[in-house]
Amino acid sequence: MGRAFLVCIICSLFFTLTPHVEAEYAYSDWEDFAKQYHLLVQDGRQSLALKLMNKRLPELESYMEELSEEMQSVWAPLSDSLRDDTPTIQEAEMLQRFMAYLDADSQEIWVDQQWDGLKESVLDDYSPAEQIKGTWDNLLPFFQIDKKEEDLSELDALVTELAQTDTIVTRQQLVSQMTDEDGPLSIQESAMFITILIIGGAIVITLGYVAGRRFVANKKTASRRSENS
């Protein structure tokens, strides 16, 4: 009798705790879910991607209700697009970025990294302008969180111009504008600046040393001539 009672207690505890474990898992794997969804869409398996989204979307939206109003404003248009019957690469990439942003240890650092990555794409002549435009459109909602709206409006116009007419001048203008907005130098720019200082300093020191040696030699030569005369 005692053993049967103990088994009943253990079973009741198991069934009581199981829903909580499932809920915790469901709310901790959204980034993996977004990656899986993106891979399905990228591979052209839209039907499977749609089934996956329809299965998880209600649960996902319930999770999003716990976020701040600012993040819900970013999520709202994405949520509407995910309800479409034709999943697109742009929507899948946006969802993956959104989840990566939420999962980042420092969301401010994450935004700065995306900013630098986009700037490097603009500097790369082999990076298609249409791809830069698509990445910009996906990242713009995150840039709007901590960057000035008027600066972003000017950049948005330049990105649109680049997508229409891809020229070196437009890319240079866009990079210049992004660098001004970026504030502190990036790691690559800081390293380049330090390298220039070191090389420039070495050249100045070498020239100064040579000039000093030459001055001393000329002075000695002049002294000897005066003694001989």
Solvent accessible surface area in square Angstrom, and as a share of the most:
residue,aa,sasa,rsa
1,M,207,0.92
2,G,56,0.54
3,R,208,0.76
4,A,58,0.45
5,F,134,0.56
6,L,102,0.51
7,V,85,0.49
8,C,85,0.51
9,I,68,0.35
10,I,99,0.50
11,C,57,0.34
12,S,62,0.40
13,L,101,0.50
14,F,126,0.53
15,F,141,0.59
16,T,81,0.47
17,L,107,0.53
18,T,41,0.24
19,P,75,0.47
20,H,122,0.55
21,V,96,0.55
22,E,110,0.50
23,A,43,0.33
24,E,125,0.56
25,Y,146,0.56
26,A,12,0.09
27,Y,83,0.32
28,S,84,0.54
29,D,19,0.10
30,W,10,0.03
31,E,45,0.20
32,D,92,0.48
33,F,5,0.02
34,A,0,0.00
35,K,86,0.37
36,Q,97,0.43
37,Y,2,0.01
38,H,26,0.11
39,L,101,0.50
40,L,24,0.12
41,V,2,0.01
42,Q,106,0.47
43,D,95,0.49
44,G,50,0.48
45,R,119,0.43
46,Q,68,0.30
47,S,74,0.48
48,L,76,0.38
49,A,0,0.00
50,L,38,0.19
51,K,137,0.58
52,L,32,0.16
53,M,1,0.00
54,N,88,0.45
55,K,156,0.66
56,R,38,0.14
57,L,11,0.05
58,P,90,0.56
59,E,58,0.26
60,L,0,0.00
61,E,40,0.18
62,S,52,0.34
63,Y,45,0.17
64,M,3,0.01
65,E,131,0.59
66,E,128,0.58
67,L,39,0.20
68,S,64,0.42
69,E,152,0.68
70,E,93,0.42
71,M,16,0.07
72,Q,62,0.28
73,S,73,0.47
74,V,14,0.08
75,W,15,0.05
76,A,49,0.38
77,P,87,0.54
78,L,9,0.05
79,S,6,0.04
80,D,93,0.48
81,S,29,0.19
82,L,3,0.01
83,R,135,0.49
84,D,67,0.35
85,D,115,0.60
86,T,96,0.56
87,P,8,0.05
88,T,52,0.30
89,I,59,0.30
90,Q,111,0.49
91,E,24,0.11
92,A,0,0.00
93,E,55,0.25
94,M,19,0.09
95,L,0,0.00
96,Q,51,0.23
97,R,52,0.19
98,F,0,0.00
99,M,5,0.02
100,A,24,0.19
101,Y,9,0.03
102,L,38,0.19
103,D,95,0.49
104,A,27,0.21
105,D,160,0.83
106,S,42,0.27
107,Q,68,0.30
108,E,117,0.52
109,I,100,0.51
110,W,27,0.10
111,V,3,0.02
112,D,54,0.28
113,Q,109,0.48
114,Q,45,0.20
115,W,0,0.00
116,D,35,0.18
117,G,34,0.32
118,L,5,0.03
119,K,10,0.04
120,E,87,0.39
121,S,37,0.24
122,V,0,0.00
123,L,111,0.55
124,D,65,0.33
125,D,107,0.55
126,Y,203,0.77
127,S,13,0.09
128,P,68,0.43
129,A,5,0.04
130,E,120,0.54
131,Q,114,0.50
132,I,3,0.01
133,K,51,0.22
134,G,25,0.24
135,T,29,0.17
136,W,0,0.00
137,D,66,0.34
138,N,13,0.07
139,L,2,0.01
140,L,34,0.17
141,P,32,0.20
142,F,0,0.00
143,F,1,0.00
144,Q,102,0.46
145,I,51,0.26
146,D,74,0.38
147,K,29,0.12
148,K,129,0.55
149,E,133,0.60
150,E,106,0.48
151,D,31,0.16
152,L,5,0.02
153,S,66,0.43
154,E,93,0.42
155,L,0,0.00
156,D,46,0.24
157,A,63,0.49
158,L,30,0.15
159,V,2,0.01
160,T,46,0.27
161,E,80,0.36
162,L,0,0.00
163,A,31,0.24
164,Q,143,0.63
165,T,79,0.46
166,D,74,0.38
167,T,54,0.32
168,I,120,0.61
169,V,93,0.54
170,T,7,0.04
171,R,16,0.06
172,Q,114,0.51
173,Q,89,0.40
174,L,1,0.00
175,V,23,0.13
176,S,60,0.39
177,Q,46,0.20
178,M,1,0.00
179,T,45,0.26
180,D,108,0.56
181,E,35,0.15
182,D,23,0.12
183,G,53,0.51
184,P,113,0.71
185,L,97,0.48
186,S,16,0.11
187,I,148,0.75
188,Q,106,0.47
189,E,49,0.22
190,S,38,0.24
191,A,54,0.42
192,M,127,0.57
193,F,109,0.46
194,I,96,0.49
195,T,66,0.38
196,I,108,0.55
197,L,106,0.53
198,I,114,0.58
199,I,96,0.49
200,G,31,0.30
201,G,31,0.30
202,A,53,0.41
203,I,94,0.48
204,V,104,0.60
205,I,127,0.65
206,T,77,0.45
207,L,113,0.56
208,G,43,0.42
209,Y,132,0.50
210,V,67,0.38
211,A,58,0.45
212,G,34,0.32
213,R,144,0.53
214,R,156,0.57
215,F,133,0.55
216,V,73,0.42
217,A,53,0.41
218,N,90,0.46
219,K,133,0.56
220,K,115,0.49
221,T,58,0.34
222,A,60,0.47
223,S,53,0.34
224,R,158,0.58
225,R,171,0.62
226,S,74,0.48
227,E,136,0.61
228,N,132,0.68
229,S,126,0.81
